[in-house]
Amino acid sequence: MKVFVTGVGGQLGHDVMNELAERGYEGIGSDIHPEYSGLADGSAVTHMPYVQLDITDEEAVFKAVGEIHPDVVVHCAAWTAVDMAEDDDKVEKVRKINADGTKNIALACKKIDAKMLYLSTDYVFDGKGSEPWKPDCKDYKPLNVYGKTKLEGELAVSSALEKYYIVRIAWVFGKNGKNFIKTMLQVGKSHAQVKVVNDQFGTPTYTFDLARLLVDMIETDKYGYYHATNEGGYISWYDFTKEIFKQAGYSTEVIPVTTEEYGLSKAVRPSNSRLDRSKLTEQGFCPLPQWQDALSRYLKEIDY
């Protein structure tokens, strides 16, 4: 199986490439930079084939996908800076990447009859209530630019293709790049106390575990919408931070606050990011491990 992966300079693309190599598949990575710009950790992704690609350039996308002619495209590339996406001078750029860029990939897949796996987000929902969101729920009401443009990407994929997987994830962390855990470890090291919101709920997703699931998925023809996070129950960011500091051996005090009290975010965040993952087991896929276990393994992989 030949797999073309976009966004390999990011957290997830990095791990997907390594998982493909682990299973002996042919993986070709791409990103906007002239050369691979991710973590130079000596893992497989650092010496696998790489193609520079601007996904907003329709002609370039058709050329690259046509020449590579993959069996599957795993589309990890996205604008993910949620607050910066709200800036007036960034909105169009975010839409070009998350919506138009995704449409370009989908149409290129259609032309060569390739499967496509698109990574989406809990942010396509409005985050109201307390019930976990079902993967086939169509009650979309994104609250911010990031969520709106990722939803536009979903619709571009589902309208162009029949052979697609749309996988929504949340609270992502991995070795390559920035994430909440790295930020909290940095803050916790230099501050006696830290304030963290206690009224936004979800479950973390470790890219190392997620990459395994995604490759499991593209080995099948079980197309459709899925939700994928680690197991271990729904928690708040406050709960997550407490566990991060506990496992890291920090004595930093964590003070719970409401989103309103915290008040620093430019983009509106959903309060309910609980994603129902039951469809994974219904379709025969192995669930991701408990998030507490994922955190433990992750802390052994990084310097802090």
N, C-alpha and C positions, 0 to 999 in steps of 0.2 A: 504494500500500500504506500502510495506517494502522498504526502501531506504538506500543504503549503500553509505556513503559520504567519499571520500578520502580528505586528506589535511585539516582536521578540525582545525588544529592549525593556519591556515592562515586566512586572512581577509574574503574571501568569504565562505569557508567551515563552519566557525563559524556561519555566518548568515543563510546559507542554513539549518543547523541543527535546528536553532531557528524557522525558518519558517515552517519546517516540524512539529515540536512540536506544533506550533500555530494551525496547521490544523488537529492535531490529528493523524498524520501518525507515523509509527514506523521508527525512524531514528537511524542508527548505524554509528558512526563516526570512522575514522581511521587516523593515521599519523605515522611517523617514531619513535616518542618518546614513551617510555614505558607507560606514562600516558598523558592525555590531557594536552597540554602545552600552550594553548591559553589564552585569556583574562578570568580571574577568576571574572566575573562580576555578578555571581549568576543567569545568564540566563539559559535557558533549556539545552544548549549544555554542561554545566559543570556537569550535572548529568545524561546525556543520555548515553546509552551503548557505549563503546569505545574499539577498537581493535588496538593493535600495528601492523603496517604493513609496510614493506619495499617493495614498488611497483616494485623495480628492481629484486626482488627474485621471479622468476616465480612460483616455487613450493609453496611458501608461499601465493602468490596471489590466485592461484587456490584453495588452501586449505581454505583460509578465505572466498572467494566468494562462494565456494561450500557449506561450512557449514552454512553461513548466508543465502544463497539462496534468495537474494533480487529480487524484481520486477524490480528495477532500480538501476544503479550505477551512481552517480553524481561525476565525476572525477575532483576535484579541485586541487589535489596535483600536484606540478610542481616546477622546478627550475626557479625562477623569478628574480634572481640577474643578471640583463642584462649585466652590465660591467664586473663583475667577471667571467661570462661565457666565456669571450674572453681569459682568462688566459690559456696558453698552458696546464697546469696541471689540468685544470677543464673541458676542452671540452668533454672528454670522459664521465665524471661523469654526466654532463648536458645532454648528449645524452642518457645515460642509464636511467635517470629519465624521461625526457620529451618524448623520442621516445620509448625506450624499455619498460619502465614502463607502458606507455600508451598502448602499444601493449599487454602486459601481462593482463591488465585490460580488454581490448577488447576481447581477446581470452577466458578469464574466463567468460565474459558475454555471449559469443557465446555458450559456453558449457552448460550453464543453461538457455539459451534463455531469458536473461534479456535485458531490454533497457539500453542504455548508453548515458549519456550526458557528452560531453567533452568540457571543457573551453579552447578556443584558443585565438588568439591575432591579432590585426592589424599588428603586425610585420611580418606576413607571406607575406605581400606585400612589394614592393620596395618603396612605399611612393612617387612616382613621380606624377606630374600633380596636379590638384586641384579638380577633380571630386570625389565625394564620392565612395568608393569601394562597389560594390554590393556583397551580401553574396554568390551568386553562381558564382562569378568571379573566374576563375582558372588561372589567370595570376600571378602565384606565383613567386616572386623573392626576398626572404628575404635577408636583408642586414647584419645580424649578427647571431651569433651562437644560441642565444635564439630563434630568428625567424625561423631559419632553423630546429631546433629540435622540435619546436612546430608544424611546418608544417609536419615533419615526424610523429608526433603523430596523426595529422589529417588524414594522409594517412593510418596509421595503423588502425584507427577506421573505416574509410570508406571502406577499403578493406576487413576487417574481418566481418563487421556487416551490417545488413539491417535496424535494429531498433536503429538508432542513431540520436542524435542531436549534431551538432557542433556549438557552440555559441562563436563568436569572440567578445571580449570586449577590452576596451582601457582606459587608465588613471584611474585606479581603486583606490578607497579609501574606507576604512571601519574602524570600531572601533578597530579591532584586528590586531595589527602589525604596520609596518611602511608604510608611503605613502607620496606623494608629499605635501599634505596639512599640515601634522604634521611637515615635514621638514621646510616648508616655515614659519609656525607659530613660530618655534624655532629660525630660522634665523632672522625673522622680529622683534622678541622681543629683540634681542641683537645687531642688526645692524641698522644704520640710513638709509642705502640704500641697495638694493639687485639687482643684474643683473639677468635677466631671458630671455630666448630665445623667439623671436617674429616671428620665421619663421618655426615653427612646429605647425600643426593645427590638432585639433581633438575635442572630447567631453568627459568630465569626466563620470565615472560610479560609482555610490554609491552602495556598496555591499548589503545594506539593501533593496534597491529597486530591484536590480538585482535578489536577492534570491527569491523574490515574483514571478518574471517572470519565473525563472527556474522551480519553483514548479508548476506554471500554465502550463508550457510546458510539464513536465513529466506526468501530468494528462491526456495528449492527445496522439494521435498517429500521430501527425503532424511532422514527422521526416524531417531531412535535415539540411541545413546550415542557420544560422541566424547571424545577427549583432545586438548587444544590448548595447547601452549606454543610459545615460539620454538624454532627449530632451533639447531644449534651444539653438540650433544653434552651429556652429563650431567656435572654438576660438583658440587662441595661448596660450602657457604656460604663457606668459606675461599677457594676458587678464585674465586668471584664477587667477594668483597671485594678480592682482589688486583687483579682486572681493573678494578673501580670506581676504586680509587686510582691505578692506572696511567693510565687514561684521563682522570682528573680532574687528574693532575699532582701528586698527593700523595706525600710521601716517608714517610708513616706506615708503621711496621713492622707486619705482620700475623702473629700467632702462632697456629699451628694447635693446637686442643685437642679433646679428645673431648667428647661431650655430657655425660658424667658429670663431667668436669673443669670444664666450664662451669657446670653446676648451678644456673642461675638461673630456669629455666622452670617454671611451675606445671603446665602441660599437657604430657603426654608427646607428643613429636614422632616421626613415622615416620622411620626412617633411610633407607628406600628410597622416594623420591617420584618415581622415574623413570616417566614416562608414555609409553606407546607411541602415537605420533601417526600411524602409517602408514595408519589408516583414512581420514584426511583426503584423502590423495592417491588412495586406492582409490575414494573416492566423488566424485572430480573436483574437490576443493577445493584451492586454492593454499595450501601450507604457509606458516607465518609466517617472516619473515626470521631470520637468525642472531642469537642473543641478543647477541653482541658488537657487531653493527651496531645493534641496537635500543638498547643501552646508549649507544652513541655519539650516536645521534640524540636520545635522552632527555636526556643531559647538556647538549645545546645548547638544550633547551627550558626548563630550570629554572635558578634562581639558587642558587649555593652558594659 
